[in-house]
Amino acid sequence: MSDMTTSKKQDRAPSGGGKKLLLQERRRKRQRRQRLMLFSIIGIFVVVVAFFIALPSIISALTPVGNIVTISPVARAQTQDNAAGDPNAPVQIVEYSDFQCPFCAKFTTSGIEEQIIEAYVNTGKVYFVYRTFGQWIGSESVAAGEAAYCAGEQNKFWEYHDYLMYNHTGENVGDFTEKRLIAFAENLSLDMGQFRLCLREDKFLDRIAQDQVDGKALGISATPAFVINGKVITGALPFDQFAQEIEAALAAATP
């Protein structure tokens, strides 16, 4: 009886070859589990990365455009991109400005700029150029500057400029989200495919950075600043003070 039991136990025990096959099968199962775990980790990582990449667009889509002040842009003579007036005028004014700067907005919305345009730009005495001042106040400064330059590709820089200035309510408060910048462009009936592509490619990012470099090289450290035939004045000064500076520059330019 004992011999028979021993014989049965020996029959059930795996042979040397059977043990090897069993170990191989266990190894294959372990490797499959490891691969599945690795693929799961990679999958989770890809999903998380994709989520964070898409997050700005998701936030933008969910963020309401908000109230937009619609305006009738100021009529400017001989506009070309970010310039207005006769390029051969005896006086050139280059404004360095930030679309988020409250005093820059005041220069436009209080009527000072319009008076200069009517008295000097539209009469051929002044050639007026607007330049940004880089990321002076924040990222929305750059975004607004890029959008304005993109509108300038369609010769709507100044109309877009006026929209930005009249829709300024504060610094870094969401005035110039991508959604609002696009809405301004739609209100001006721009070619939206061209405008969106321009924004998406950051086409004018280098130009905006160079604006700030050039402004600082002139000693500018605040906005708005105005270079009138080489002389720098700063601030949204009353029209009378601008008129004095322009008249002096006209007199100096007269042979």
Secondary structure, DSSP 8 states (H G I E B T S, - for coil): -HHHHHHHHHHHS--HHHHHHHHHHHHHHHHHHHHHHHHHHHHHHHHHHHHHHHHHHHHHHHS-------------SS-BTTEES-TT-SEEEEEEE-TT-HHHHHHHHTSHHHHHIIIIITTTSEEEEEEE-SSSS-HHHHHHHHHHHHHHTTT-HHHHHHHHHHT--SSSSSTT-HHHHHHHHHHTT--HHHHHHHHHTTTTHHHHHHHHHHHHHTT--SSSEEEETTEEEES---HHHHHHHHHHHHHHH--
